[in-house]
């Protein structure tokens, strides 16, 4: 089979009338397959040391999370800093932070699919995996925040001896359904996308264990055109379903706040503002993960600088939306003439949590402005630094919203100052351990790039006909 | 082409050991365009049982092969409708019908508040419909496929493009079809053979499987057995919730105090709340100005003086007035309490013929010499009539002869109410017709209404 010969050139230059190739280098269908399977097929002793170092570090953090949860279960929720009036402390901040990050994957796989953005094919698998791992971290925090973890099933409408049912008009219950549905649909979407690539793994497998495991997981996929026809239809339907779902999930998470009557929470801008923030933080996390992962897995030709640049542009756009929302909140607080609302916002910026507010603004509004400059959008190490700042900023956004409003509620006599405990810190750090451990295992055992999808957007090898059209 | 045919022959030779049956031909093509062209020719030749195998969805292959639109969207639509209906029904049943929640005076059922869950469940159900529907229509999972036995075919998931025509197609012919496929300019044509060997599960595994299944039932049987067996041991509590708390209960030892007692004695000179019984008339029935001189041990039943003689209760300084406002309400209360606590022995009229007394006397008559029941004295008899209200109160409080103390059962106010009612019983029990007002005497002689 002939290969495409592309002279190395800058894929980030826009040439009118032509489209930059999505896959660079001398790659054909076979080399793309080889590159994607590279890390997963390596014998254990040839895996780069960096991988082992990273995995060990993440496992230590994960063990720390396990110990913290053990302490929490045996000692009770008093080990956290949650104290009157701030009963929603770091666990809820962490929940909203992680569930927000979990929005980029489905956005990339569903919404960009519906918009026919072909560049998504290089990054969608990793982004979907990241989504699921972020939702795992997100689901952990409300799960352990309920205090009596052993009756967690009271969250669900199950018949019980108390003859009680959950209250379906509460956003907290909507949240259970929204996050549960989102996690399930994301896993289905992710798994369905992986079936053809798992079949590739199966057919390339040399050891019986790999043949068996990938054989089971790929469900006997053959690549039959009749199967592909239904598969593509199912993928389109799932994308069409997941697109409104991804918007609904963070909307419902924002209802947890917006439906309450606390000044600073009770605002109609919350749903769009939360969704924009979620996409913003999600893309930042995808970029943070993919910049090292593309080097670790040797995927620079598939996840190109152009992909990173496109993500930077989305971060710039969503960062501006978030900045606009911050400004609009202040404007509405002034324009609405509600003195409590005005106090809440002045208190955010200049009250006891001023440091958190200004960390949030500088990380979320100022740091993405670098992406106006092309050098900043095309230099991986610089993108990584900005993305880390964006992630810090988005964590602080949730902290500011949750804690600054709760600590200054209607009764000045109950005002307080939230102080996190060491367990709060260790749990937050531990959740990153969980997230990165899962991602590293994913890189080692599952197809990191949607091979079939990348191949379908590659130009056809030298033939007498042009591809497709 | 000759090389391709030879290859396929050698392939066929490899598989004929078990007298394999020809299941079809597989032709490999170098690129998607060649495949598409060939696919449309296979379709035009009238084959039905054929398929293309490609590593990615090749654009235009559906038209080339003549694949009809799948009905998957309708399945997904049905699932979405099912999800939405389930959600609405669930919310209506739980919150508006089975367990009505009153939330800020809002209606029990209103669509806007139910939209989020309805949307989520519709998406959830249809996502399952899309994935499972796709798999079901594609006959997946199917872990055995004879195509997997052909080595070159394994490239179909990386960079190989194949057309397979199956032997069960009516137009299939062992040599003609091979010729036809060779005419489509493939890189090679391979005969696909169905190995004629019956792959069966080893027989030794059967008893093992049965054993595992039986062992798997053991826990269920134990659980079922335990559910129907009464047990005297406390139940196993995985989580104690707040059932067991570290606290001092009555009569428990405590290391915290020097004397080791968990229950603490009163501090000298203090009175517990509600224990101050300064008003002797109300609490003891004794006149306050003389109460200090009374030896309280004399108030108990069968009390003796230090010299051994019996105490004459009548001589103690009893109050003669009920120390509560006397009204009809107190009288009604007394009647109610009397009927509950006293009438069982003393009878509803105070005659001493309560049901317990009747039964006790029957038993004593049947078994002479057994039993110590004393017939209660009629409450309207002269000795009781003469007693002051304070003494009657004291009798209820401490008991008399065989009668035990009722202080634990009957609060102070109720004891006074009973005393008041007792006075009424004494009036009715010792009076005659002349005590009844003339205008209602007729009622006494009237027949009781049924």
Interface residues (C-beta under 8 A of the other chain):
Chain A: X1 X28 X29 X30 X33 X148 X150 X157 X163 X164 X165 X166 X167 X168 X169 X171 X173 X174 X177 X178 X180 X181 X184 X185 X188 X189 X191 X192 X196 X199 X200 X202 X203 X204 X215 X216 X219 X220 X221 X222 X223 X224 X225 X226 X227 X228 X229 X230 X231 X232 X233 X234 X237 X238 X241 X242 X244 X245 X248 X252 X255 X451 X452 X453 X455 X456 X460 X461 X463 X464 X465 X467 X468
Chain B: X30 X31 X32 X33 X34 X39 X51 X52 X53 X54 X55 X56 X57 X58 X59 X60 X61 X62 X65 X67 X70 X72 X73 X76 X90 X91 X94 X95 X98 X99 X101 X103 X106 X113 X114 X116 X117 X119 X120 X121 X123 X124 X126 X127 X128 X130 X131 X133 X134 X135 X137 X138 X140 X141 X142 X143 X144 X145 X147 X148 X154 X155 X156 X157 X158 X159 X238 X239 X241
